Amino acid sequence: MNTSLNAARRSRELDELTGGQAVDVLVIGGGVTGTGVALDAATRGLTVVLAEKHDLAFGTSRWSSKLVHGGLRYLATGQIGIAHESAVERGVLIHRTAPHLVRPLPQVVPLHPSVGVGSALLIRAGFAAGDALRAAAHTSPQTLPRSRRTSRAEVLRLAPTVRTDGLRGGLLGWDGQLTDDARLVVALARTAAGHGARILTRCAVEQASGRGAVLRDTITGTTIDVSARTVINATGVWAAEIAPGLELRPSRGTHLVLTQQTFGGLSAGLMVPVPGAFGRYVFALPAPDSRVYVGITDEDAPGPVPDEPKASEAEIDFLLDTVNLALATPLTRADILGTYSGLRPLLDTGGGSTADISRRHQVITAPDGLVTIVGGKLTTYRRMAEDAVDAALAHARLPAGPCRTRDVPLVGAAAVAELGAVRAPRRLVWRYGTEATAVVAGAAGNAALLEPITDATQTTAAELLFAVRHEGALDEADLLDRRTRIGLDPAARAGAEESARAALAS
């Protein structure tokens, strides 16, 4: 099974499409949903082409909190169904399909005077409901322990910069955390490729219907007319460009990027209740490369959809003001390394705040058979893909086997015990799983290639080479902004550009 994506494979598979033979499924969009759809369809024995205008994980899929949610927030708003679905899909990822990319994360709510007794009881009840969801989803308490009240000392051990005045302990719960959301997308794409899907980045869709599309290779300018028995539009916030008449209401979610030094070595997610907003929190989350991500906002984002959304000044102030409620020394803008923002592809349901719009996904089939999937969450991508493929097959009356992705491990996946036996640096194992040994082997005995490329990152030249040879990276932005996340710190990105150019030239 060849899971490698690279420039040579891309060129070869584009050439194969010029023969005019129809494929079973054309997927438009290379985010987590599109790659999930491609994997679902390919593992049912269908011929699949995925066309992505830019790069894998170019859009919203790389701008998440990197959490694999169990649905706690949905419980707070009474969305029991999507909360249960989230808990089930979290269990699938953490136990079967991607245990190398998802691991348990403790999350602590410090109990300061601003969190009254009544509020603390409600939060504790929410955590207990989350425990019930975990149990209903058959996720082991050895993997995600039960929530509990915790001591003042333990709060400070997990989150050393929490202010101590009035601190009366905390509430501790557990959820899943991704090593990196973009890495999940790349793993999905490569696994789909291993099952025969053609994964074509830099291929813009110029015309589309339920029976095919015209693709334009944005590198060469060549156009290809692709006939398909069914077409699935998984372009997220750009879905209305493919399916005119679709009414979306994008919601922007913004994060701040800070250093671990600022948080004194944060080892848990720090949850700070948003004053006056029941069930909403600002999170400070430990991240690779000694970073902490602080988020998230939920703001209306009307108007044209940008390729890369930008944080507003008001969002930055909101995140700083809220997280500072729990900290001994307030953070300032001078502490921020960078920001990132993503747009949620929410279906417009009328008035009210975007925070009140359901995150349940919607599958819409046009009269010509074009299937569009919108809404949803990163955690539930697999179920979204299953529903989209089911709808497409039903409309096209295309025979295929049942969905298999619940039990299809992604490239590099293995049980936790097996991952512990992989003879490679732990940091690489938690990014590449069993393929960590291939990353090391790609250095061909050159120890320098296994050293960090700059002082601002732990990323090595061997990882950049692996991304070019096996993960479909075609330019510097692919390497620095998506295969690695060096670009979240603009200063670190500038220092890594020479190494990226050298990897592409090798």
Secondary structure, 3 states (H helix, E strand, C coil): CCCCECHHHHHHHHHHHCCCCCEEEEEECCCHHHHHHHHHHHHCCCCEEEECCCCCCCCHHHCCCCEECCCHHHHHCCCHHHHHHHHHHHHHHHHHHCCCCEEEEEEEEECCCCCCHHHHHHHHHHHHHHHHHHHHCCCCCCCCCCCEEECHHHHHHHCCCECCCCCCCEEEEEEEEECCHHHHHHHHHHHHHHCCCEEECCEEEEEEECCEEEEEECCCCCEEEEEEEEEEECCHHHHHHHCCCCCECCEEEEEEEEECHHHCCCCCEEEEECCCCCCCEEEEEEECCCEEEEECCCEECCCCCCCCCCCCHHHHHHHHHHHHCCECCCCCHHHCCEEEEEEECCECCCCCCHHHCCCCCEEEECCCCCEEEECCCHHHHHHHHHHHHHHHHHHHCCCCCCCCHHHCCCCCCCCHHHHHCCCCCHHHHHHHHHHHHHHHHCCCCCHHHHCECCCCCCCEHHHHHHHHHHECCCCHHHHHHHHCCHHHCHHHHHHHHHHHHHHHHC
